Amino acid sequence: MSHICALIPTYNNGGTIADVVKRVADQMDHIIVVVDGSTDNTREVLAGLNLPLVVVDYPKNAGKGVALKRGMQKAEELGFSYVLTIDADGQHFPEDIPHLYRAHTLHPDAIIVGSRGLEQQNMPAQNTFANRFSNFWFALQTGLRLPDTQSGFRIYPLRTTRGRKLMTSRYESELELLVFSAWANVPIMPVPIRVHYQPAEERISHFRPVYDFSRISLLNTVLCVLALIYGLPRRWWRTLVYLPFFALYLLLFVHPVMWALRGHYGETEEMHLRLHRFVQKYVRPLLWVPGVPYLVRGEVVPTEPAVYIANHNSIFDILAIMALHERICFVTKDWVLHNPLFGLLAQAFDIIPAQLGAEEMLEEARQRVNRGYSIMLFPEGTRSRTGDISRFRRGAVYLAEQLQLPIRPVLLRGFFDVLNKNALHIGHPRRMELFVMQEITPKDPRFSENGATRTRQIAAMYRQRLDWFAYPNETDEK
């Protein structure tokens, strides 16, 4: 974790700061503590810890927003690219840091937000109300829904986090950071975390209900106005440009040419091959998302049939695989066939319905392999909700075993952040990448001959490669 440091703002948390810092130090090597004008024994407690801390200290309390800004500035001066923020009052569990870090490796451009449940034991009623109040306004201002916009347990990418110079000084600053970042199309990923609330008689809170709710209400009024004239137009412009292009390109060019090819060649093998070649060539422009480079890495070997597999994050996955190889048949769900935009493309690629039984699917696949085509499956069965690798099903390994074909694994990265299962708009990741990994032969010594074990090993290989792509200098590429 050399690229990331912990940032702990504190104001009069002398009773809990030592425990929080020690537990964070068990998880992370670098810690910055911002002492926001504390008047208790916080400084003495920190001085007594035998830990290599960086302490930012100033005499007058300025608020959490200022503490975060000064801590982030110090992190940048020290050469860090990311900060993990955690509250000093002991409500968060530092042992949950690996959960946030895992999401961070999958989405290095995203803000990772720890998501508390709103029905926790001892959770103050005003906290529950404030969180729901904040979630409502955040959704209105950004078009995004988050389960917890008030959590202080987060990972921020310093390079892409927006609105830091405009941040207000107190509690509302964390909401403001999320809103400005969302308007700039910085992905925001929630991760479930645990939370501990002390009994009311032991709890220390610096939240002033009337004063702070007034500040938050004023901020939300300003943000709603800015959302209409700046934030939402900026966030949605890619969607407003791309979706009409996508629909018109398919309906006015791709579909008419495909109908013409069918009419000219009839239901012949030559027609099928020409359709495959046409679609492979002319779906590529649909991968030109405004402002998002698309890269293909690794060697594509289209000569002999194989079983292709890929992780599944977005409808763009199908387009990327179609553009990869002219002789691929998909195993996919029936909805693709009936989709008004994708239906003809699916027919052209001679799909095998995923609802078939194992023997029927095997026979359909064998017929296509005998015609010189490869078979393409998404082993997860459905699009991932988080961008992580879900459980792989055994179908791809089974087909490869029965047909004695190699498996050609394809790793897709960045597609989740462009348009995932829950999104209504086009996102803006750093890039979309398709990486063709090393072929897996039927007797490959790297993998077990047992089908279930081999399936799990292949899924583990995908997870490892995702981590390596995030931080290639920190993970062994083997």
N, C-alpha and C positions, 0 to 999 in steps of 0.2 A: 504493500500500500504506500509506496514511496511518493506517489503523485497526489496523495490526499492526506489532509490533517483534520483532527477534531477541533471544533471551535465551541467553547463553552462560555457563554455570557453569564455573568453572575452579579446579583445585587442582594447583599445581606442573606447569603445562603451558607453561613458559617457552619451550621449544624449538619449539612448534607454534602457540601462541596468535596470534602476529602473522600468520602465513599464513592461519589460519582466519578471523580478523577481517577481513582485507583482502578475502578472497574473498566473505565474507558481505556486506561493504559494496558489492561490485559488484552485488549482487542486491537489497539492501534499504537504505532510508534511515536507519532508526533501530535502534540496537543498544544493548543493556544487557549489560554483562559483570559477573558476580558473582564476585569474588575470594574464594574460600572458605578464608581463612586460609593462603594460599600462603606457603611459606618459601623459594622460589627467586627468580628474577629476573622473575617474571610482572609485577609492578607497574612495574618499569623498562621492560619491553618495551611495555606498554600506554601508558605516558607518552610513549614515543618515537614513537608512531603519530600521524600528522597526520590524525586522523579525529574527528568529533564523537561520541564515545562517552559513554554514561552508565555510570559505574563504581560498583558497590556493593561496598564493601570492609569486611571485619572481620578481626581479628587471629587468631582461633582457628578451626581447621578444625572445621566442624559437620556436614559431610556433604552429599551432593548434594540430598537432600530439603529440607534447610533452605535451600540455595542457590536451589532452584527456588521455594520459597515466598517468599523475600525478593525474588527477581527479579520474580515475578508481582505482588507487592504494589507494587513500584516502578513496574511497567508500568501498573497501575491508577491510581496517583497521577499519572502523566503523561498519563492519558486514553486509553490504548490499550484496545481491546476483545479483542485476540488476541495471543498470543505464539508465536513459532516458536522452539523450543528445538533446539540443535545442540551436540554435544559439542566440547570444545576440544582433543581429542587428535589431530585430523586424520583420523579414520577415515571421517567423512562427507564427501560432496562438496557444498559449497555450491552448485555449479552445478545440483544437483537441486532447489533451492528452487522453481523454477517448476512442477515436477511436483506438489509438495505444495500450492502455491498454487492451481493449477488445480482440484485436488480440493476445496480450501477454498472456492472460489467456487461450486462446485456444491452443497456441503454446509456452509453457513456455521455451522450449529449443531453440527457434528461435531468430534470429535477426529480429526485426520489423523495417522496413524502411518506413518513410513517403514519399509518392510519389507525387511530384508536377506535374502538367501539364506543358508541354513545350511551351504552347502558352499563357502564362499569361500576363496580362496587365503590361506594363513597364518592362517586363523581358529583361535584357540586351542581345543583340545578342551574345556576347561572352559566356554568361552563357548557352544559348541554344546550341551553338556549343560544348562547353566543356562537357555538359551532354550527348549529342549524341555520342561524341567521346569516353567518358568514358564508356557508355553503350555498345558500339561496342566491345571494348577491354575486358570488363568484360565477355561478352557472349563468346568471342573467348577463353578466358583463363579458363572458368569454365563450359561451356555448359549450363549456365543458362541465362535467359533473365529477366532483371529487367527494369521497366520503368524509374527509377531514381536512379542512383548509386552515385549521388553527394549530395543528401539531408543530412543535418546534424541533422535532426529530427528523432531520432532512439531510440530503446530500445535494449541494449546489455545484454545478459546473461554472467556475468563475468566468470562463471565456464567453459563455453564452447567456448568463443570467442578466436579465434586463431590469432597468428601473432602479438600480442601486443608488444612483446620484439623486434621484427624486424621492427616495424613501423617507417616509415620515419617521418620527423618532421613537415611537413606542410600540405597543402590541400590534397595532394595525399594519406595521411595516411588513410583516410576513405575508399577509394577504396581498398587499400591494406588489411585493416581489413576484408572487404567483401570477397576478393579473397581467403585469407588464411582460413577463416572460411568455405567458400564453399568447398574448397579442403578437409576439415576435416568433411564434411557432416553435418555441422551445417545448419539447415533450415533457409532460408531467405524469409520473408514474406513482400510484399509491401502493404501499406495501403494508400488510397487516402487522401490527406490533402489539405488545402487551403494555399495560400502563398500571401504575400503582398510585392510588390517591390515599393520602394519610387521613385519619379521622379528622373531623372538622376542628376539634380542640387542639390538634397538633399541627395543623396546616398553616404555612406561611404564604400569603398571597399579596401581591402588590397591585392587583387589579382593582381599580376604582369604578364601580358599576356605572354611576351617572356620568362622570367625566369621560371615562374611556368609551362607553357606548356612544356618547355624543360625538367624540372624535371619529369613531368608526362610521357612524351614520353620515357625517360630513364627508368623509373620504369616499364612501360608497356613492353618494350623490355626484361627486366630481368624476369618479370612475365611470358611472353610467353615461354621463354626458360625453366623456372621452371615448367610451366604447362605440357610441353611435357615429362619431365623426372621424375616429382614428382607428381604434383597436380592432373592431370587427371587420371593417373593410380591409385592413392590413392582413388579418388572419385568414380571411376567406377569398382573397384575390386569386390564389392558385386554383381553388376549387371552381370559381366562377369562370376562369379561363380554360381549365383542363376538361371539365366534364362536358361542356358543349362540343369541344373538339373531339373528345372520345366518342360521343354518340354520333356526331355527324360523320366522322371518319369511317366508323363502322357501317352506318346506314347508307351513306351516299357513295362509298367507294368499295369497301371490302365486301359487303354483302352482295351488291350487284355483280361484281366480278365473279364471286363464287357461284351465284345462280347461273351466270353465263357459262362458266366452265362445266357445270352440271348439265346444262342444256346441250352443250356442244359434244361432250364426250360420253354422256349417258352414264349408267352405273357400271363402269369398267374399272379395272385396276389402274389404268392410265389416268382416269379422272381422279381417283383417290390420291395418287402420287402427286399429280399437278396441284390439287387442292392443298395437300400438305406443304408443298414447296411454296405456293403462293402465300399461305398463312404464315409460314415461318419467316418469310422475307418481309411481309407487310404488317405484321403486328409489332415490329420493332419500334416504329414511331410512337406507339401507345405507351412505351416505356420512357419517353422523353417528358418527364414531369418537370414543369418549370422550376429552374434553380436547383435541381437534384441530379448530379451526375450519375450515370449508370455504367457499371464496370463488370466485365466478364473476366474471371481469372481461372487459371487451370486449363488443362488440355481436354478439348472435346473430341471424343473418339466415336464418330458416327457410323463406322463401317459395319460392325457386327451387332446383332441384337443383344440387348442387355435389359436388366431391370433397373430403371432409374428411380431414385427416391429423393425427396427433398423435405425439409421442414416447411410448415405451412403457417403463414402469417397473414396473408392478404390475397385478394383476388388478383393482384398483380403477379403473384407466384405463377399462376396458370399461363399468363402472357409470356413471362420470362422463359418458362420451359418450352412453350410453343416456338419461341424464337431461337431456341438452342439447337434444335435437331429436326430435320424434315421427316424422319421416320419414327415418330413416337405416337403410341396410342395410350390414352389416359384411362386409369381406373378412377372414376369419380361418381359423385352423387347425381341422381336424376334431375335435380333442380337446374343443373348446368344446361342440360338439353332443352329445357323449357324456358330458359331465360331469353328475353327478346334480343339482348345484345350478344350474349355468349353462345346461344343455342346453335347457330350455324357453324361457329368455330368448333364447337364440341363435336358436331356431326362430321365435320371435315376431318377431325382427328380420331374418328372411329372409336368413341369412348366405350369402355366396358362398365356397365352399371355396378356400383359398389354394393348394391343390394343382393346381387347374385350369391348363391351358395358357393362353397369352396370348390367343388368339382365343376360346377358350371363356369365359374370364373377361370379355373385352370384351362378348361377346354377352349373358351373364348380367347384366352391369352395364347394358347398353343397355336391356334389358327393364325393369329396375327404375326407371331414369331416366324411361322412357316412362310409367311409372305415377306419376311425381311424387316419387320418392324420391332422396335423396342417397346417395353411396357413401362408406364410411368405411374407411380403411386405416391401418395402422401401418407406415410406410416402413422401419423398422429390421427388421421381420419377427419379432423376438422381444424379450423384455424385456431391458433393459440390465442388465448385471451391476455397473455402477458408478454409475449415475445420469447419466452423461455421454451425449451423443448419439452413437450408433454410426453406422456407414455406412448411408446411405439407399439403398434400392433404387429402381429407376426406375418401378415399377408405377403409382404414383399419378400421376406426370407423364404416363406413357403413356396411362392412362385419360382424364385431363383433355384431352390433345391429341386423342385419337380421338373423344371425345364432345363436344368443344368446350365444356367446363365450366370454371368458375373453381375454383381450389383455395382452401379455407378452412383455414388452418393453426391448430391448437389446441396451446398449450403447457401441459404439465402439470408442476407443481412441488410437491414435498413428498410425492408419492405413493410414491416410492422408499423414503423413510424410514418410511412407515407399514407397508408389507409388500412387500418386494422379492423377487426370484427366489430368494435364498438364505436368507431369513428364515423362522423358525418361529413368530414371535410378532409382535404388533402393536406398532409403534414409536410414538414420540411427537415428531414434528416440530413446529415452531412453528405451521404451518398447512398445509393442502392448497389449492392454487390451480389453477384452470382459466382460462387466458387465451386469448380468441379474438383472433388477430392479424389484421392487414389482409389482405383478400382478394387473391389472386394471379390476375389475369385471363389468358386465353390469350395475349394480346399485351402483357403487362405489361412496360414498358420497363426495370424494375429487374432483370429476369432474362433470361438468354440464351434464344434460341429453340431452341437445341440441347438435346435432352432430357437427355442425360447431364450437360451443364454446368449446366442449370437445376436438376437434382436435387442436385448438389453445392452450388450456391448456396443452395438452400432449407435444406439441412442446416447450412450455415455461418450462416444467419440464425437458426436455432434455437440454435446454440451462443452466438451473440452475445446473444440475448435472455436465455438462462440466466444469462450473466455480468451483464447489466444488472439482472436481478431481484435478484441477490445484492447488488450495490453500485450502486444507481441514481445516486448522487451522484458516482461515480468513472468512469462509462462513459457515453459520449454515446448518448442514446436516439434513434437515427435509424433 
